């Protein structure tokens, strides 16, 4: 049972890599993202070419809210880090 759960969780963990990787490339080089069915765009969003330098700064600043939230919740995180008493 544990192996099946591990396999399921590891496959779910691969979804962001598969989704966000192409999005990152489209942001760096420019292009469009969307849903294409039968060679026709169902919907699409054009993306400007940011280049690597601006992409780095945008993604760094996008991560700041998560780091701030982690800092605010640090006591709860440390409490989960402690070994459980048996």
N, C-alpha and C positions, 0 to 999 in steps of 0.2 A: 504494500500500500504506500509506504513512504517513497519508494522509487517512482511510483506513478505520480504522486503529488510533486516530487522534485522535477520530474520531466515536464509536467504541466506548468509549474511556476517558471522554469527556465525557458520554456517556449513563449510564455507570456512576456517574460523579460526581454525577449528579442524583438518584440513589436516596435518599441520606440526606435531601436536601431534601424529597423527596416523602413519606418515612416519618416523619421527625422533626418536620416542621412541624405536622401534625395532632396529634401526641403533645404537643407544646409547648402548643398551644391547649387540649387536654384537661386538661393539668396546671394551666394558669392558671385556666380557667373551671370545672373539674370536669367530670365525665361518666364515660364508660366507653369503653374500647378493647377490641378483640377482633376476632373473625372472624364475619361475618354471612353466612349462606347462605340464600337464599330467604326473607328476612324474619325468620329465626330465628337467635339467637345460638348459634354453635357453642361458643364460650367467650368470656367477657368478664371484664374486670378493672375494678372501679369505682375511679375516681381522685378524691381530694379536691380541692376548689378551693383552690389555693395563693395565688392573686392574684399580681400582677406583682412585688411587692417580694420575697416569699418565693421566687418562681420565679427571680428574679435571683440571690439568695444561694445557692440550691440548685445552679443551673447553674455559678456561679462556683466553689463548693467542689468540684463534680464535675470541674472542669477542672484542679484543683491536682495530682493525680497525674501527668497528662500533662506538665504544666510541669516537675514535679520530675524525671520521667524524661528529658525533654529536657535539663535542666540536668546530670544525671548523664552523659549521653551527648554532651555538647557538643564534646568533642575529636573524636569520630568524625564528628559533623555538620560540624565545621569542615574535617576532612580531605576530605569529599565536596564541600565548597564550593570547594576549590582547583581551578584549571584543570589539566587533564591535560597532562603533558609529552609533546610529540610527537617 
